[in-house]
C-alpha cells in the first residue's frame, strides 16, 4: 500500500474551485495526503475572490498558480475530483473519479465565493472520511 493517498482536483481554469479544494485538503489533512490541482484550460492567475475567501478562514492560496492538466498528474493520483469541466476533463482507466457539481466562482465577488468555499470544505471533509475511515486517521 502506498505511504499516502494522492488526490488531484481538476476544473477548467484551475483558478477557483480546484485551488480552494486543494487548499482545504492540504490544510485539513496535513502531510497525510499528497494534493494536486490542475485545469484543462488554465487561467493566468488564481481568482482573487477565491484567494480572499480562503484567507478569511486562514488558508493562503495566494502563492499558487494555475497548472495545466497532464497525463502524468492523473496517472500519479489515486483519486481525481472533477469540478464542472465536463468533457474537457479526460478520464483514465483505473482511477477513482468523483465529480463535484459546484458553482463556478469565476467573475463573482467574495460574497458569492464564500458559499462555494464552504461547500468545498464540506466535500473535502467527506473525502477525508473516505480516505481515512475511523480508526485509520492517524495512519
C-alpha positions in Angstrom: 0.0 0.0 0.0 1.3 3.5 -0.8 2.5 5.6 2.0 -0.2 8.2 1.5 -3.0 8.7 -0.9 -2.8 11.3 -3.6 -5.8 13.5 -4.8 -6.0 15.6 -7.9 -8.6 18.4 -8.1 -9.5 19.4 -11.7 -11.6 22.3 -13.0 -11.4 24.2 -16.3 -9.3 27.2 -15.3 -7.6 25.8 -12.1 -8.2 29.2 -10.7 -11.1 28.8 -8.2 -12.8 25.6 -7.2 -9.8 23.3 -7.6 -7.5 25.7 -5.9 -9.8 26.1 -3.0 -10.3 22.3 -2.7 -6.5 21.8 -2.8 -6.1 24.4 -0.1 -8.7 22.8 2.1 -7.3 19.3 1.7 -3.7 20.4 2.4 -5.0 22.3 5.4 -7.2 19.6 6.9 -5.0 16.6 6.0 -1.6 18.0 6.5 1.1 15.6 5.2 -1.3 12.6 5.2 -2.4 13.3 1.6 -0.5 14.4 -1.5 -2.5 17.2 -3.0 -2.5 18.3 -6.7 -4.7 20.6 -8.8 -4.8 21.3 -12.5 -7.0 22.7 -15.2 -8.0 21.7 -18.7 -7.5 25.3 -19.8 -5.6 27.1 -17.0 -6.2 30.8 -16.3 -3.3 33.3 -16.0 -3.8 33.6 -12.2 -5.8 32.3 -9.3 -9.2 34.0 -8.9 -8.6 36.9 -6.4 -12.0 36.4 -4.8 -11.1 32.7 -4.1 -7.8 33.9 -2.6 -9.6 36.4 -0.4 -12.3 33.9 0.7 -9.7 31.3 1.7 -7.6 33.9 3.5 -10.7 34.7 5.6 -10.5 31.1 7.0 -6.7 31.2 7.5 -5.7 29.4 4.3 -3.3 31.1 2.0 -3.6 30.1 -1.7 -2.1 33.4 -3.0 1.2 31.7 -3.9 -0.5 29.1 -6.1 -0.7 29.3 -9.9 -2.9 27.6 -12.3 -1.4 24.5 -13.9 -2.3 22.5 -17.0 -3.8 19.1 -16.6 -1.3 16.4 -17.6 -1.4 12.7 -18.1 1.3 12.3 -15.5 -0.7 14.2 -12.8 -3.7 11.9 -13.4 -1.5 8.8 -13.5 0.2 9.7 -10.2 -3.1 10.3 -8.4 -5.3 7.8 -6.6 -8.4 10.0 -6.7 -9.4 12.5 -9.3 -12.0 15.1 -8.4 -13.5 16.9 -11.3 -15.5 20.2 -10.9 -17.5 21.4 -13.8 -15.2 20.7 -16.6 -17.5 18.2 -18.4 -16.0 16.6 -21.5 -12.8 18.7 -21.1 -11.7 16.6 -18.2 -10.1 13.4 -19.5 -10.9 10.0 -17.9 -8.1 7.5 -17.4 -8.8 3.8 -16.7 -8.1 2.5 -13.2 -8.5 5.8 -11.4 -11.2 6.7 -8.9 -13.3 9.6 -10.1 -15.6 11.9 -8.2 -17.5 14.7 -10.0 -18.5 17.6 -7.7 -21.2 19.8 -9.0 -20.2 23.3 -7.7 -21.0 26.8 -8.8 -18.2 28.5 -10.8 -16.6 31.4 -8.8 -15.3 33.0 -12.0 -16.5 36.6 -12.2 -18.1 36.5 -8.8 -17.3 38.6 -5.8 -16.1 37.3 -2.5 -19.7 37.3 -1.1 -20.7 34.6 -3.6 -17.4 32.7 -3.4 -17.8 32.2 0.4 -20.7 29.7 0.0 -18.7 27.8 -2.7 -15.7 27.7 -0.4 -17.8 26.4 2.5 -19.4 23.7 0.2 -16.0 22.6 -0.9 -14.8 22.3 2.7 -17.8 20.0 3.5 -17.0 17.8 0.5 -13.3 17.7 1.3 -14.1 16.6 4.9 -16.3 13.8 3.4 -13.4 12.8 1.2 -11.1 12.7 4.1 -13.5 10.4 6.0 -13.5 8.0 3.0 -9.7 8.1 2.7 -9.2 7.6 6.4 -12.1 5.7 8.0 -12.5 5.9 11.7 -9.6 4.3 13.4 -7.2 4.8 10.5 -7.0 8.6 10.8 -3.6 8.5 12.4 -2.1 6.1 9.9 
